[in-house]
Amino acid sequence: MPIPDLDAAALETLLAAAVAAPSIHNTQPWRFRLNPANQLLEVRAAPERSLPLADPDGRAQHLSVGAAVFNIRLAAVRLGWHPGVRLLPDPGEPELLAAIQLSRPPRPEDSRPAEPDLYAAIARRHTSRMPFTGRPVPDPVVAELAVAAHVEGARLHMPDFVGIRRLLRLTAIGEARNHASPARTAETRSWITRPGTDTPYGIPVTALGPADAAGRMPMRDFTGPLPALHLPALRFERHAQVALLWTSHDRPEDRLRAGQALQHVLLTATVHGVRTSLLHQAMEWPDLRAAGSLPQQQCHPQVLIRFGYGPDGGRTPRASAQTTPRSAEATDSTRLPRDTGPAT
């Protein structure tokens, strides 16, 4: 069977899908390189778009890149290729996180059973930082989310009421610690973009959400001590539904698999009309992350997912899909000013 041509339109389709993946603070910490001779697409880390304080060991960056790899897989299949993925293919190049070989599709008898059109959900998936209705997501959908994580080599734990309170409490502690650190507050706030700017990185003020007026849902405060940017507090759902994405090991390749699992879960939720947001604050503190592990399990928490029904999330910008994303170092005119207080 002949391999489809990898023309400019096909390449744009692949990269447009890749950059639509979620990333912490919309840093989009990836670079792409194509070898047209053998149709090998490399995905590399972009160190200049890292978060030294919130993500010192690059764990969240690996999750983000893994999510982009999953989107490339979906787009490649849609275009008629079989995407063979190798994680961390070259020990001598630590920034090379994945290589995707585009080859002829498998024989029909080797194909996996049909699943919902996850590719179409890529463009519809947005993080929603708004309150949800509180209407529970049906058990069959929740089970499908768990299967989506499992097939990618991760696990999705659905805690009971006591477990939800424990995970949200750890998240609230992480949020309080972040808020108390001028350096971390400055790092987070530096990725909030001013209205009218054209930077493709960071989170626009219009995509931020309110705080929970009841104080139960520990949503991240991106704006810090800038009250003019705060939205009025609203009441969030009284009974939250959250899921803990975890892996049995915590090697770089496990984090990349967790990123693919995360995107598989988020797109599956989107197909079913379920909104999602990520609660990552506890994952940014080693002791809180360890406290979020499951008893009697070799469990390494990766991210907490809040899900339910409610308004669609605001769109965030993306770098051009036509070329390798350029450096994300924005000028002072496109970012909110940094705090000038002492680092902690």
PyMOL commands that set and color helices and strands:
alter all, ss='L'
color gray80, all
select helices_A, chain A and resi 8-19+24-26+47-49+59-79+108-110+118-121+139-151+161-180+182-189+205-207+227-229+252-271+281-284+286-291
alter helices_A, ss='H'
color red, helices_A
select strands_A, chain A and resi 30-35+40-45+82-87+96-103+155-157+192-193+203-204+241-247+275-279+300-308
alter strands_A, ss='S'
color yellow, strands_A
deselect
rebuild
show_as cartoon
